Amino acid sequence: MKQALEGVRVLDFSQLLQGPYATQMMGDLGADVIKVERNGSGDIFRKMTFFNQWIAGDESPCFMAWNRNKRSLAINIKSEEGKKIIYKLVEEADVVVENFRPGVMARLGYGYEDLKKINPGIIYCSASGWGDDGPYLTRPGQDLLVQSVSGALMTSGKKSDGPVAIGTALCDQVNALNSVYAILAALYYREKTGKGQEIKTNLLSSAIAFQMQDYFTIQNLGRTFERPESKIGHPGNGAPFGTYQTKDGYLTIAMSPWPTLVEALGDPSLMRYNDLQVLFDERDKIHGIIEKITLTKTTDEWLEIMLGLDLWVAKVNDQKDVEKDPQVVHNQTFVDIEHPKAGKVKVTNIPFKMSETPGQIKRPSPMIGEHGAEILEEIGYDAETIDKLLSENVISIEKIK
């Protein structure tokens, strides 16, 4: 079957997470993503890992997670020969993605104004931390730093905990989604008009946008959110919305009719709290009362009772247990693929289905410069010239030992 972005070529100058995730999503949909990496060392993420552990000795799980369905070209983009190669690739490219600090690509001769002279239809997406100008222009932009400035750190945890980071790089990932959203719209516009355009996304704006209901409330009602002292799940919600310990684990209860929840808990006296304002004002106290009851049964026992009454509840999974969850298994959320060096690795699958143009995982994350020779052959370089570029260290190709 054809894929939705088949025939679209993306030059990916990005590294770390937000840019690579955006280009990986396009690769999943069939785009030809050429990852332009530093000659020799590659993407910075290739040197980062968790627990000081590596896949197949020296492959980074951080890098491998965000770089499937790409071809790698490791090249010295500051060299004259390197610049010629990039410009030649730009002639046939549809999209460029980069997440250097603002101004870096332009200084190297690869800014939007430079590349649109070569290819007027180019769609050029720059993803930054704070924006392309302004008082934070020279600051490093990174997910945790942006969580701090955007207010996101003050939405999780208990009031007495102080700021609590969201336990995933959510700002990076939301901005990646916004980048793809904008790129797809630009491709559609170009199809109708023939015009390319420049796109600028940033972590800060994306981080604030995913809190839009909070900020709408703050700015229009003049109220601020104060985190509770209990495990209520959102600073703006009252009981029962939150997490509760059971005899053998944890359970979450979302928006559930109070009388029905009281029936499930088996304590009619709790109807004295059946008022939205009371449930908010006394949420910490009510949370404690509910948790004393939930501690008397196992999570599965509560699920059977509460789901039987159509309450909005779920088991809290530890990350190590998620792949065994029946719905996760049914959805085929994790799949095995073959990596040339690591062998079989388990990856998260494409998170949606399309009836006519399904996404596919065709390639694992590439080795540094793995596809350099074939990419150069495609734009007219012969074997002798490629060997010369290798000997002059304009490009590099990592060999599997």
Beta strands, then each sheet from edge to edge (+ up, - down):
strand 1: 9-12
strand 2: 32-38
strand 3: 70-75
strand 4: 95-98
strand 5: 123-128
strand 6: 197-202
strand 7: 242-245
strand 8: 250-253
strand 9: 313-315
strand 10: 334-339
strand 11: 343-348
strand 12: 395-396
sheet 1: 6+ 5+ 4+ 1+ 2+ 3+ 12-
sheet 2: 7+ 8- 9+
sheet 3: 10+ 11-
end
